Amino acid sequence: MTTVDHPARDGTGGPARRPVRVPFPVVDEVARHCLQEAEPETVHIEVHLPGPLDRDRLTAAFTEALRRHPRVLMREAPGRWYRRRYEWELTPEPDTAVVSFTPPGRDSLRAARARCLEAAPPLSASPPVRLEVVEGAGPAANGGAGPDTPTGTSADPATGAGSGSGNGNGNGNGNGTVLFLTINHTALDGPACLRVLATAAELYGGRDNTPAAPPVRSPDAVEPGDAGTPSVWAPPARVASGAPEPTPGNGLIVTELAVPRRPQGSPYTVNDQLMAATALTVAHWNREHGQRPRPLRITMPVDDRPRGADMPIGNGTRLVEVTFSPAEVDASRMGELLRRTATRTRALKAADRPQLGYGAALLTAPVVPVAWRAAVTRGLRRAAGPWTSTCLLSNIGRIPYALDFGEEAGRARAVWFSAPARTPRGLTVTTASTAGHLHVSLRWSRSLLGHGDGAHLRDLFEHYLHATEETGASSR
């Protein structure tokens, strides 16, 4: 008998009060409606530490961190088909073992990445997150590693390993440790789970992991959207199909780059440089594959939550869409593209709107049984496929926590995230910066692209991100 159907006890042998229940927020409900086994909605977080961790101390610290953020300790509550809402049931303790350990091995990191993408922690057991610890993982070698191919530093048709300057090896031989967090995105997002991991680091190492103050930026006036912005009613470009793979699910490449420079006093941010590089990458890829030019629409999560211990836990970002006409995505006019991007992203960040827009808020209103709303939502999602954004760029920004696990394990030297990449979008780019380095993950649907395609897209992204430095300064 599981804890789902066994009543909790109050410590004296008698049944405790019914667990607290929390209705699904809009984002959670829409995600729950559209679950697919073939492409699990997981968020992957990968943290590289220079030294070893003690198994028992880490397990105790992470479990206590879950207790200190009780909104993580939840499972989907059972209910009748005619219920008006899905509900989360909060639990005092985890229902199952959350932390596991993997000994060092030749392909231990590659296999751990694959597990992050292949299966989401079930919603029926609290919490919907798992922490896998890969022990003895040495310094990352050059070459972006996919979860289902060996790693190398040069293109090799026999192995499928791509060239590149990034880190993320597939071996595990050394004294370091790599932490892999797998999150069910129906319940939680990456920044929320990173907050929990920062609490665990503080409990484990006894060192302050208070978030650093956000960078100070001069307040920019929000400019009105320019008249040339393409209509949101026009179907955007799709990422052209490459060499799809026969197995379902997602592929992944991680790489490490330098944080792009920008001139002092620039009207644009690093996030705008990443957005411009993403647009140029997809436009270049589509031209190579003979796709007719169409407007690009790139989804961008915006997260306004504080990063302290009181950070709201759950899916806390709102999604906005940055649109570009084919003529605007021109690397020869980089300065113009960066300024236009900055204008649009500032206006979208300042806009007050629900997390998924007004349509999703209306769809999730509890006026009819949730099962009926689920059927309508899935039908509308299929019908709206041609209007789904081209791709997603999720820039976590500078990691605000030291993630310091003490003298022996040390501070995190690299942190990668990746967001789900289900079709029809099929491609996500997720970035974060640690210790002055930019950690980039490209994740794609295998029904759209293959590992060689991902390696080529990574190289294009690196090229255009570098171009935002060179051309941006000269065209101000």
N, C-alpha and C positions, 0 to 999 in steps of 0.2 A: 504494500500500500504506500502510495507516495504522499508527500506533504500537501499535494493539491487536494486530495480527498480525505486526508486524515486531519481531524481538528487539532489546532495548536493547543499546547498546554500552558497553564499560567505558572508552572513551577511547583504547584502543590498537588498535582495529580488530577486536577479538574480541568475542564475545557476553558480555554481563554475566550476573550471576546472575539467577535468576528474580525478578521483582518481589515484594515482600512482599505477602501477602494477609491480609486481615482479614475474618472472618465478619461478615455483617450483624447488627447488634444487633436486638432485638425490634422497636423502632419502625420501623427501616428496612425490615425484612422485611415487616411488615404493610402499610406504605405501598406497597412494591413489588408486593405481591400485588394491590392494588386500584387500580392506575393506570388512568386514563381519559383518552383524548385530548380528549374534549369539555370536560372541566373539569380542566385541568392543575393539579397540586399545586405551585404556586409560592409562594414568600415574596417579597414586594416590600419593598425598603428604599429610601427616598428622602431624600437628604441635601442641604440647601440651604446653599451657601457664598456669602459676599458678594462674592468676587473671582474672577479667572480662574486657571486651572491650566495649567501647561505640559504639553503632550501627552506628550513623551518622558519627562520626569521622573516623571509620574504612572504611566505604563505600567511604568517600571522599578521604582518604589516598590511598586506593587501586586503585580507579579510576585515581587519579593523578599519581600514579606509572605506570599505563598502558600508560599514555600520555608521561611519561619520557622515556619509552622504546617502541617507536612507532611501532617497528617491531612486537609487540604482537597484536596490533590492526589491524587485517587482517581477510579477509574472502575470500573464493574461488570465483573468478570472473566468471560470466557466459561466455560461449563461444560456438561456432559452433562445430559440431561433428568432422569436419575436421581440427580443430586447431592443431597446432604442439606442443603446450605446455599447461599444466594447469598454471594458474597464480593466485597469491595472489593479492587482492585489498586492499590497506592500507586505513584505515578510520581515521578521526580525533577524533572520539568519539566511545564508545561502541554502538553497535546496540541494545543491550538488557541489562537487569539488570544482572550484573555479580555476585553480592554479595547477599547471602540469609542467613537467621538466623533461627536456629532450637532451640526451648526451651528445657530445660532439660527433660529427660524422662528415663524410665527404660532401654530401648534398643536404646537410641539415637545414641550412637557411633557405635553400630553394624549396625544400619540402614543407617547411613551416609557412612560407608565403603561400604555397598552394593550398594548404589547409585553411588559411585566412579567407580565401576566395571561394572555396568549394562548398562550405556548409556554414550556415548561420546558427549561432546558439539558439535553441528552441525558446519560444515565448512562453512555453508551459512551465518552465523551471526558472526560478530566481537565482541569480540575476542573468539577464540575456547578454552576458559578456564572458569571455574566456581569456585567460592569460597563459601563454605558453612561453617557457623560458628555455632558450637554446644555450646550453653551456659550452664553454670552450670555443667560442666563436672569435677568431682572431681578427686583426685589422682588415677592413673590407678592401678587396682588391679592385683594380680598375675593371670596368665593364659592367653595364647594367644587366642585372640578372632577371630573367623571366622565371615564373614559378614552375614552368614545365619544360625548361630546356637547360642544358649546362651553361656555365659561365665561361666567358673568354674575353680576351682583350683585342681580338681581331675577328673580323667576319669569317665565319667558317660554315659553309653550306652543309657540312656533315653533322655539325652540332647545333646549328641555328643560333649560335652565340653572336651577339652584335658588338661592334666596336663602340667606343665612347670613352669619355673621360670620367664617367660617373662611378660612384661606389655602390656596392651591393652585391657582394660575392655569394656564390652558392656553396662555399665550403664552410667548415666550422672547426678550424684547428688553431688554437691559441688560448689565451688566458681571459679573453673578454666574454661578455654575455650579451645576448640580444633578447629583448622582450618583445613578444608579439601579442598584441591585443586584438581580438576578433570581436566585433560588436554587431549585434542585430540592429540594423538601422531603423527598423520599425519603432524601436524603443529609445535609442540613444544616438548621439552624434559624436564625432571625434573629439572636439574641444571639451565636452562634458567628461568623457572618459579620461582624457589627459589630466583634467583637474583631479580625478580620483587617484590616478597614478602619482601625481605630485604629492598628494597626501600620504600615499604609501611610501614614497621616497623619504619624506620627512620622518615618518614613524620608524622606518628601517634604519636610516643613517643618523638620525638625531640632529640633522642640519636644517637650517631655515630654507624652505622652498617657497617663500612668499613670492607672488608674481612680481616681476619687474614692472615699473611704471611704463605705460605705453609711450611711444615716441611722441615728442611734442611737435605738432605741426601748426603752422600759421593758419588761422581760420580763413578758409576760402569762401568767397561768396558763391552761392549756388546759382549758376547761370542757367537761363532757360534753355531747354533742348533746342538744338539747331533744326531749322526747317528741313534739312536734308536727311533727317533720320528716316530710314525705311519704315514702312507701315508694318505694325505687328500682325496685321491680318494676312500678309502675304506669306505663303509657305516658305520657310527658310531652306537654305542648302542643307543637304545631308552629307555626312562624311562618306566619301566614295568607298565602295567595297574594295578590299584588297585581295588577300589570299586567305579566305576563311578556313577555319579548322573544323574537323568533323565532330570534335567533342564540344559539348555545350559549356557555358560558364564564361568566366572572364580570364584574360591574360594580363600580365603586369610586368613593367620594367621600372626599376628605380635607378636614379642617377644623381650625382652630386655636381653642382655647378657653382661658380662664383656668383654672389649676389650682384645683380647688374648695377653699374654706376649710373649716376645721373647728375647733371650739372647743379651746383648749389643754387637754390631759389627756383628750381624747375616747377612749372605749374602741374606736373604730373607726379605720381608716386610709383614705387616699385610695382604695386599691384597693377597700375595702368600699363607699365612695361610688359608685365606678364600677360595681360589681356591682349595687347597689341601683338606680342609674339605668338600667342595662341591663334589669333585670327589669321595672321600671315602663314602660320604652319598649315592650318586646315585649307586655306585658299590655295597654297602651293600644292598640297597633296591632291586636291580635287582637280587642279589643272593637269597634273601629271596623269590623272586617270580619266581625262576627257570629259569631265562633268561640266555642264553648262553653268556659267557664273550665276549665282543667286545670292541674295542677301544672307549674311551670316548672323546668327542669333546665338549668343553665348550666355548660358546661365551662370550666375555668380551668386553664391551664398553670402549674406551679410549677417554678421554676428555682433550684436551690441551688448552682450552680457558682460558683467564684470568677471574678472578671473580669480577673485579671492575665494576663500573657503565657503562663502555663502553663494557662490555661483549657482544659478538655477540649473538643475540637471535634467537632461532630456534632449529633445530635438529643438534647439533654441534658435536656429538660423531662419532667416526669411530669404526667399529666392527672388532675384531680380534678373532681368534679361537685357544684355547690352547688344544692340543691333548695329550692323555695318552694311552699307551698300557695297557691291563689288568694286566700284570705282574708288572707294575710300581705303580699301585694303591694299595699299601700295607702298612697298618698302622704300621706293625712291622718294617718297614724301613722308618720311618717318616722323619728323617734328610735327607736321600737321595731324598725322594719325594719332600721335600721343596726346596732343592737346585736345583733340576731339574726344578721344577716349576718356580723358580726365573729366571733361565737361559732363559727359553722359554718366559716368560712374558716380560723380558727386551728386548729381541730381537724383539718381536712383537710390543712393544711400540715404538721402535726406527725405525721400518720399515716405509718407505714413500710409502703410498698407498692410493687410494681413499677410501671414507667413507665405501662403501659397496663392494669394490673391482672393478676390471676393467670390469668385466662382466656387473655389474649394470650400470656403466658409459656408456657402449656401448648401453645397452638396452634403456637408456633414451635420447640418442642423437636425437634431433628434426629433423629427416630426413623424417619421415612419420607421418601421423596423430596420435595424442596421443591415440585415441580410439583403433587403431590397435596395438600400443605398449602395451596397457593395456591387450588386449586379449593374446598377446604373453607372457607377463610377468606372467599372471595368469596360463597359460599352463605350462610354465617352472617351476613355483613354485610347482605345483602339481607333475610334473615329478621329480623334485629334492627333493621331500619329504624324500626319504630314506637317502639322504646325508645331510639333515638338522642337525645342531648340536644337541647334546643330551639335553642340557639345557643352560640357560643363568645365569651368575653371574654378577650383576651390583653393584660394590662397589663405592658409592658416595664418601666415605672417610670421613674425619673430616669435619663437617659442618663449612664453613669458616665465616659465619655471626653470630653475637650474637642473631639476631632476637629479639631485645630488644624493646618491645612495651611500655616502660615507667614504671613509678613507680607502677601503679596500676595493670597492666596486667603482667608485668615482662618479663623475658627472657625465650625463649624456653627451656624446660627441656627434650624434646624428639622430634625427627623428624623421621618419617618413610616414605619411598618411596616404591612403588611397580611398576614393569614393566609388560606389557602385557604378557600373557602366552598362546598364541594360539598353537593349534596342527599344525604340528606334534611334535614341541618341547615340549609344554605342561607344562613346569615347569620353573619358574624363581625365583632366590634368589637375593634380593636387600638389601644392607646393607649401613648404615651411622652411624657415631658416633657423639654424643653430650654429653658434660659434662663428658667425660670419660666412657660413656656407649655405647655399640654397639646395634643399633636398626636394627633388622632383619625382613624382610617380606618374607614369602614363598607364592607364588601365583601360581595357577595351573589351568589347563583346567578341568572343571567338566566332560568332556567327557572321561578323563583319570583317574582322582583321585577323591576321596571323602574327606570330612572334617577329618575323622579319619585317612586317609592316610597322609593328610597334617600335622596332629599333630605328627604322627610317624616320618615323615621326619624331622620335627623340632627337635624332641628329638635326632635323629641320628646326625643332623648337630651340635647340642650343644655338643654331646659326642665327635665327631671327632674334633671340633674346640678346645675343651679342650685338646685333645690328641696332638694337634700340639704344645702345651706348654710343656707338660710333656716329650714327646719323642724327640721333636726337640732339646732340650738342651743337652740331653744325647748322641745324636748320631752325634754331629758335628764332 
